[in-house]
Amino acid sequence: MIRDFQLTIGDICGDRSGLRVKVEDVDIYDRVHFTVIERTEENEDEAGEMSYTAFLHRFTRLGNTSAKGNAA
């Protein structure tokens, strides 16, 4: 599968409802495993998984927790 957008472990993503998740893994079956880091009232789950395509349609990448800033 060729992807224009690459998810990596540690990416922080959010949806329009305010739900924020952290990508934990993308497995060999193209399932994205994530944990909820900021939930909305409608969503009480703490972890989940969904297909890569469904994840990209729902969430927007906000950042990466493993990214390190370069100090000059």
N, CA, C and O of each residue as an XYZ file, in Angstrom:
288
protein
N       0.841     -1.178      0.000
C       0.000      0.000      0.000
C       0.886      1.241      0.000
O       1.735      1.397      0.877
N       0.697      2.108     -0.959
C       1.465      3.353     -1.036
C       0.686      4.435     -0.303
O      -0.505      4.629     -0.543
N       1.372      5.135      0.593
C       0.709      6.149      1.410
C       1.333      7.511      1.160
O       2.553      7.639      1.055
N       0.477      8.532      1.065
C       0.956      9.908      0.962
C       1.261     10.471      2.345
O       2.037     11.417      2.479
N       0.654      9.894      3.359
C       0.771     10.374      4.733
C       1.240      9.221      5.592
O       0.600      8.170      5.609
N       2.331      9.387      6.301
C       2.926      8.306      7.088
C       2.721      8.564      8.575
O       3.168      9.585      9.097
N       2.051      7.649      9.252
C       1.921      7.718     10.702
C       3.115      7.038     11.342
O       3.622      6.047     10.817
N       3.566      7.559     12.468
C       4.642      6.925     13.213
C       4.237      6.796     14.678
O       3.383      7.534     15.169
N       4.857      5.862     15.352
C       4.598      5.666     16.774
C       4.931      6.964     17.506
O       5.986      7.562     17.294
N       4.015      7.380     18.365
C       4.207      8.606     19.125
C       3.483      9.809     18.551
O       3.403     10.847     19.208
N       2.946      9.694     17.327
C       2.187     10.805     16.752
C       0.975     11.111     17.617
O       0.299     10.199     18.093
N       0.703     12.386     17.818
C      -0.489     12.844     18.515
C      -1.457     13.330     17.449
O      -1.106     14.159     16.610
N      -2.680     12.805     17.487
C      -3.678     13.145     16.483
C      -4.970     13.548     17.177
O      -5.224     13.159     18.317
N      -5.782     14.330     16.477
C      -7.055     14.757     17.035
C      -8.146     14.768     15.986
O      -7.882     14.803     14.784
N      -9.390     14.737     16.472
C     -10.518     14.847     15.555
C     -11.310     16.106     15.885
O     -10.959     16.837     16.811
N     -12.370     16.359     15.135
C     -13.156     17.591     15.294
C     -13.885     17.673     16.626
O     -14.222     18.768     17.076
N     -14.137     16.530     17.267
C     -14.865     16.541     18.538
C     -13.968     16.891     19.728
O     -14.457     17.079     20.842
N     -12.662     16.978     19.494
C     -11.740     17.278     20.580
C     -11.013     16.057     21.124
O     -10.179     16.176     22.021
N     -11.327     14.886     20.583
C     -10.657     13.659     21.018
C      -9.195     13.703     20.574
O      -8.911     13.973     19.407
N      -8.275     13.442     21.488
C      -6.850     13.408     21.187
C      -6.326     12.016     21.473
O      -6.609     11.450     22.529
N      -5.559     11.453     20.534
C      -5.025     10.107     20.683
C      -3.541     10.100     20.361
O      -3.030     10.975     19.662
N      -2.855      9.078     20.895
C      -1.441      8.865     20.622
C      -1.296      7.534     19.898
O      -1.783      6.508     20.373
N      -0.624      7.549     18.747
C      -0.409      6.331     17.972
C       0.587      5.454     18.721
O       1.695      5.886     19.036
N       0.179      4.212     19.005
C       1.030      3.256     19.706
C       1.705      2.290     18.745
O       2.833      1.864     18.991
N       1.025      1.934     17.644
C       1.579      0.959     16.711
C       0.773      0.990     15.427
O      -0.411      1.326     15.438
N       1.408      0.643     14.328
C       0.730      0.353     13.073
C       1.195     -1.053     12.704
O       2.362     -1.269     12.377
N       0.257     -2.012     12.761
C       0.666     -3.407     12.587
C       0.736     -3.814     11.112
O       0.439     -3.021     10.219
N       1.129     -5.048     10.883
C       1.335     -5.529      9.510
C       0.029     -5.648      8.736
O       0.051     -5.815      7.516
N      -1.107     -5.567      9.422
C      -2.415     -5.636      8.773
C      -2.993     -4.242      8.528
O      -4.179     -4.105      8.229
N      -2.150     -3.202      8.653
C      -2.557     -1.798      8.487
C      -3.645     -1.392      9.469
O      -4.571     -0.662      9.115
N      -3.528     -1.868     10.703
C      -4.405     -1.444     11.790
C      -3.611     -0.494     12.669
O      -2.491     -0.802     13.074
N      -4.193      0.660     12.962
C      -3.560      1.657     13.821
C      -4.054      1.418     15.245
O      -5.258      1.432     15.498
N      -3.129      1.199     16.170
C      -3.439      1.012     17.585
C      -3.113      2.325     18.283
O      -2.041      2.892     18.074
N      -4.032      2.809     19.110
C      -3.849      4.116     19.736
C      -4.391      4.114     21.155
O      -5.194      3.258     21.529
N      -3.937      5.090     21.942
C      -4.483      5.324     23.274
C      -5.045      6.738     23.315
O      -4.531      7.650     22.667
N      -6.093      6.895     24.076
C      -6.728      8.197     24.222
C      -5.950      8.995     25.261
O      -5.701      8.514     26.367
N      -5.571     10.214     24.900
C      -4.855     11.063     25.863
C      -5.713     12.232     26.330
O      -5.449     12.819     27.380
N      -6.740     12.571     25.552
C      -7.693     13.602     25.965
C      -9.038     13.205     25.381
O      -9.201     13.150     24.162
N      -9.983     12.933     26.235
C     -11.261     12.420     25.754
C     -12.355     13.479     25.829
O     -12.245     14.472     26.549
N     -13.388     13.237     25.080
C     -14.581     14.070     25.117
C     -15.630     13.338     25.928
O     -15.440     12.178     26.291
N     -16.722     13.999     26.211
C     -17.786     13.360     26.985
C     -18.391     12.174     26.253
O     -18.822     11.209     26.885
N     -18.429     12.236     24.904
C     -19.036     11.157     24.131
C     -18.164      9.915     24.101
O     -18.679      8.815     23.896
N     -16.869     10.054     24.300
C     -15.961      8.928     24.134
C     -15.308      8.593     25.459
O     -14.547      9.395     26.000
N     -15.599      7.425     25.979
C     -15.041      6.996     27.260
C     -13.965      5.921     27.099
O     -13.425      5.456     28.102
N     -13.639      5.516     25.884
C     -12.619      4.494     25.654
C     -11.239      5.024     26.006
O     -10.982      6.222     25.886
N     -10.344      4.132     26.444
C      -8.978      4.511     26.758
C      -7.996      4.058     25.695
O      -6.886      4.583     25.611
N      -8.392      3.085     24.879
C      -7.534      2.584     23.810
C      -8.428      2.069     22.692
O      -9.618      1.820     22.883
N      -7.824      1.918     21.529
C      -8.610      1.407     20.419
C      -7.735      1.091     19.233
O      -6.513      1.236     19.267
N      -8.398      0.654     18.183
C      -7.702      0.393     16.933
C      -8.692      0.580     15.801
O      -9.897      0.409     15.987
N      -8.195      0.925     14.644
C      -9.010      1.033     13.444
C      -8.104      0.921     12.240
O      -6.882      0.994     12.366
N      -8.696      0.744     11.077
C      -7.885      0.619      9.871
C      -7.136      1.919      9.614
O      -7.559      2.995     10.036
N      -6.023      1.796      8.918
C      -5.186      2.953      8.584
C      -6.007      4.007      7.850
O      -5.938      5.194      8.168
N      -6.788      3.559      6.863
C      -7.585      4.483      6.059
C      -8.632      5.191      6.905
O      -8.799      6.405      6.789
N      -9.340      4.452      7.754
C     -10.349      5.057      8.620
C      -9.710      6.054      9.588
O     -10.274      7.117      9.849
N      -8.542      5.715     10.116
C      -7.844      6.605     11.030
C      -7.513      7.926     10.344
O      -7.719      8.995     10.919
N      -6.999      7.855      9.115
C      -6.633      9.071      8.388
C      -7.837      9.928      8.033
O      -7.728     11.152      7.957
N      -8.982      9.297      7.816
C     -10.198     10.056      7.524
C     -10.735     10.756      8.761
O     -11.349     11.817      8.653
N     -10.514     10.177      9.934
C     -11.058     10.754     11.164
C     -10.100     11.736     11.842
O     -10.529     12.783     12.328
N      -8.813     11.407     11.877
C      -7.871     12.182     12.688
C      -6.906     13.007     11.844
O      -6.602     12.674     10.699
N      -6.438     14.091     12.448
C      -5.411     14.953     11.874
C      -4.205     14.913     12.802
O      -4.355     14.993     14.021
N      -3.007     14.789     12.230
C      -1.809     14.746     13.062
C      -1.553     16.134     13.646
O      -1.580     17.136     12.932
N      -1.305     16.176     14.963
C      -1.045     17.420     15.674
C       0.416     17.560     16.062
O       0.893     18.675     16.271
N       1.133     16.453     16.161
C       2.520     16.494     16.577
C       3.034     15.108     16.857
O       2.349     14.116     16.608
N       4.269     15.038     17.388
C       4.892     13.755     17.716
C       5.577     13.912     19.049
O       6.370     14.833     19.240
N       5.275     13.011     19.983
C       5.866     13.107     21.323
C       7.330     12.731     21.338
O       8.051     13.072     22.276
N       7.782     12.027     20.303
C       9.181     11.629     20.291
C      10.054     12.599     19.511
O      11.271     12.427     19.447
N       9.430     13.635     18.906
C      10.212     14.612     18.149
C      11.020     15.467     19.111
O      10.504     15.928     20.129
N      12.255     15.670     18.792
C      13.130     16.477     19.634
C      13.460     17.770     18.902
O      13.799     17.757     17.719
N      13.357     18.878     19.613
C      13.681     20.162     19.024
C      15.177     20.332     18.896
O      15.932     19.820     19.722
N      15.611     21.036     17.885
C      17.048     21.306     17.682
C      17.395     22.636     18.308
O      16.909     23.679     17.869
N      18.218     22.612     19.313
C      18.675     23.858     19.941
C      19.912     24.348     19.229
O      20.845     23.587     18.973
N      19.909     25.630     18.912
C      21.058     26.196     18.196
C      21.995     26.895     19.134
O      23.016     27.430     18.702
